[in-house]
Amino acid sequence: AGEADFDKGAWAPEAEKYGIIGLLSARQAMMPISKAEEMAHLKMLVCPKQPGEDAEPEPARRHPDRNGGGKGKVQERKKQEVQGAGRVEPNMGSTEILPGSARNDWWKNCEANAMAVIVREQFSLTSAELWRVPPGHYVQQAGPNEVFINGQATGLQRMPVLPRGWVTVDAISVGGPQYLEKVRRPAWNVIFQSGTARGDIVVRDSLPLDSPEVAVLFKGARVEQAGPQHVLEDGIVRMPISFRVGVGRHPTNAAAEPLKRTGWVTCDATSQGGPMFFEPCVDAGAEDAPPERSPPQAGAPTPVGAQPSTQSRPAGPGGPRGAERGERAESGEANEAGSTWDKNRFWKVVNLGEGESNKLALVSRAEPFAPGSGRVPSVDLLVRWLQDGEVVEQMGHSKKMRGYMVMPVRPVGEAGGPEDAPYWVTRRVVDKTKDGVDVEWFVETRNGEEVRREDRRSQQKQR
């Protein structure tokens, strides 16, 4: 007889050859597997520890505050026990929390054989199936990963996901595949084309299909998933998204910016005979730049928020024009129509101080709301209030609006949530007659060091 090759992809029933991939697929289709009738009356006693393993730790003292064990030490010990706590799963073994796993991280189905990942109702592999994650699609983590540390499932990792359910992250240690890999951002491309000038994808304000329209997108646009997908009763898959400056436009005015850069779209309508509207990006973890816009034609209306042409102004080195060029370069504004943002700049909130009137607003539209100005954003515009010391990443070119410099940003360190979208802040005063002083609410940071405006101008002159 020939030697066994243990080909995991083999599947030849006539030759009685069955690879592990095919067997796992068959087992998935059989789940949940009920207990055999002959064993229905039996109860299982799970003893996952093997001879020679460490014994269970001694129980805590009844009066731990005696003999040098104060209440503070007891609380700290309980906290450590909870952090490493796991569970005992019948016929599989016991688990512990996997260090470094965190809520709201994003994961992508990377299974090598393009198998869908099953989301089950409970931690148990025999619990009811809720839904499946198609190849290349994303799930959002709902809590810490758990890994089996003994028993027949040693090494297998399970993870809770949003809105509910559990998935297997990695089964390599038990002869299976790796199902999920962590990604920085869950990115999607628009693949549907309507053939009309109105747009290809309608972005709505909320989940319902009759909620107000806030933007339209076109084929090729890149967006980021902002939360778990939602399957409607008829099987249509809806998805919350965010998209950057330069992507999309107003739902009814082709020359205007979107009403919002967040909303809900239909991702998949195949259950009702419709098309797939989006597909996951291959390079989901890569940075993306907003697509270039064509320069406006003569006679066309100026888009909302765009700066009017200044070609007829004097171009001498002195005077207002020279000062304007220096300020545009210093502020990161666009120097010509159609330019895109390719910089990596971070800014720290400063100079707010105490008092309700000195709050700095993070808003969803390019509008100036300067601290102490008396202007307060409405509820639908306000994302939240920023505080001194918070850091934001600049996402596009700044704009001058009504005597202030406003800047598109994303708060740093809050990826995965709705604040991963580009929003707007008021950076500083540019009209000295408005407040009488040159007020700035942000200072640029590089490698953790603050870079003042005078330093930036000095560097630009040296170039």
HELIX and SHEET records of a PDB file:
HELIX    1   1 PRO A   13  ALA A   15  5                                   3    
HELIX    2   2 ILE A   20  MET A   30  1                                  11    
HELIX    3   3 GLU A   37  MET A   39  5                                   3    
HELIX    4   4 LYS A   71  GLN A   83  1                                  13    
HELIX    5   5 ILE A  172  VAL A  174  5                                   3    
HELIX    6   6 THR A  270  GLN A  272  5                                   3    
HELIX    7   7 GLY A  319  SER A  331  1                                  13    
HELIX    8   8 GLU A  356  ASN A  358  5                                   3    
HELIX    9   9 PRO A  418  ASP A  420  5                                   3    
HELIX   10  10 LYS A  432  ASP A  435  1                                   4    
HELIX   11  11 ARG A  453  GLN A  462  1                                  10    
SHEET    1   A 2 TRP A  11  ALA A  12  0                                        
SHEET    2   A 2 LYS A  17  TYR A  18 -1                                        
SHEET    1   B 5 VAL A  88  GLU A  89  0                                        
SHEET    2   B 5 GLY A  93  ILE A  97 -1                                        
SHEET    3   B 5 GLU A 146  PHE A 148 -1                                        
SHEET    4   B 5 GLN A 157  PRO A 160 -1                                        
SHEET    5   B 5 TRP A 166  ASP A 170 -1                                        
SHEET    1   C 3 TYR A 138  GLN A 140  0                                        
SHEET    2   C 3 TRP A 106  ASN A 109 -1                                        
SHEET    3   C 3 LEU A 180  VAL A 183 -1                                        
SHEET    1   D 2 VAL A 117  ARG A 120  0                                        
SHEET    2   D 2 GLU A 129  VAL A 133 -1                                        
SHEET    1   E 5 HIS A 230  VAL A 231  0                                        
SHEET    2   E 5 VAL A 237  SER A 242 -1                                        
SHEET    3   E 5 ARG A 222  GLN A 225 -1                                        
SHEET    4   E 5 ALA A 187  VAL A 190 -1                                        
SHEET    5   E 5 PHE A 278  PRO A 280 -1                                        
SHEET    1   F 2 ILE A 201  ARG A 204  0                                        
SHEET    2   F 2 GLU A 213  LEU A 217 -1                                        
SHEET    1   G 3 HIS A 230  VAL A 231  0                                        
SHEET    2   G 3 VAL A 237  SER A 242 -1                                        
SHEET    3   G 3 THR A 262  ASP A 268 -1                                        
SHEET    1   H 6 LYS A 399  MET A 401  0                                        
SHEET    2   H 6 TYR A 404  PRO A 411 -1                                        
SHEET    3   H 6 VAL A 391  GLN A 394 -1                                        
SHEET    4   H 6 PHE A 346  VAL A 349 -1                                        
SHEET    5   H 6 PHE A 442  ARG A 446 -1                                        
SHEET    6   H 6 GLU A 449  VAL A 451 -1                                        
SHEET    1   I 2 LEU A 360  VAL A 363  0                                        
SHEET    2   I 2 LEU A 382  LEU A 386 -1                                        
SHEET    1   J 3 LYS A 399  MET A 401  0                                        
SHEET    2   J 3 TYR A 404  PRO A 411 -1                                        
SHEET    3   J 3 TYR A 423  VAL A 429 -1                                        
END                                                                             
